[in-house]
Amino acid sequence: EYKNAAFIARKGSWNRNQKIGYDVVMVKSSADGKNAKITPFITGFMNPADQSFWGRPAYLLQMPDGSMLVSDEQLGAIYRVTYKKQQVAAK
């Protein structure tokens, strides 16, 4: 699902009436490079009700094991995102 996808850390806006960003999104396009689709990947850094935020994802680093590091410039933290391979049922 995530192969050949681009991940983008959106730090968030600071000078808008309606804040946007404060998340990590996945961008995937068709084989010909057209029709890109943006999908939320990591959310929850901002409360849309009152526009408050507790984190700002800033940079991403994909690790050799397939995990991804996400830096948070608001808290000075680094989060590690891992995945679990699904087991295929024996036939």
N, C-alpha and C positions, 0 to 999 in steps of 0.2 A: 504493500500500500504506500510506503514512503520512499520506495526506490525512485531515483531520478527526480526527486522533489527538492525544491528550494525552501529553506526555512528563513524567516525574516523576524528579527526582534524589533518590535515597534515600541520605542521608548515612551511614547506618549507626547501629547501636546501640552504646552504650558500657557500659551497665549491665545487661547480660544475660549469663547463662551461655553461651547459644548466640547468637552475633552474627548479625544479619540486616541486609540492606540493602547498602550500599557498591556501588551500581549505578545505572543509569538504566533505567527501564522505560517501555514504551509501553502506554497504555490506550486501547482502542478499543471502542466500543459499537455495537450495531445501530442502524439508522436511527431507531427509536422511542426511543432512549436507554436501553434496557434491555440486559441480558446483557453487561455490560462484561467484556472479557477483558484480562488483564495479561500482557504478553509482555516477556521480557528484551530490552533494546536494547543496552546497553553493560555488560559484566561484566568481571571479572578484577581488580577493586580489592582483593579479599580472597581469601586462601588458606583454603578451607574446612577443610583438613586440620588446621591449627594455629591458626586464627582470627586470624592476623596480617593486617594490611592495610597497603597502601602509599599509598592514596589515598581521598579522601572527596568524591565528586561532590556539590556543594552547590546550585548555581544553573544555570539554563538560559536561553539567549537565542536565539530564532530570528532569523536574519538575513534581509534582503530577498532575497538570492540563494537562499534555501532551506536554507542551511547552519545548523548549530546550534553555539553556543558552550557549553561545559560548564566551570564553574569547579571547581577542586579545592582545598578549604580545608585539606587536609593538607599539600600541597606548594606551595600558592600559585601553581598553574599554571592555564592556560586551554587547553582542547583545542578544536579546531575539527573538527566532523564534517561531511563533505560527502557528496554523492551523485553518482552518475553516471547520466545518463539512458540507458536501454537503447535501442539502435537497433532499429527494427522492420525485419525483412527484407523486401525488395521482393518483390512477388508477380508 
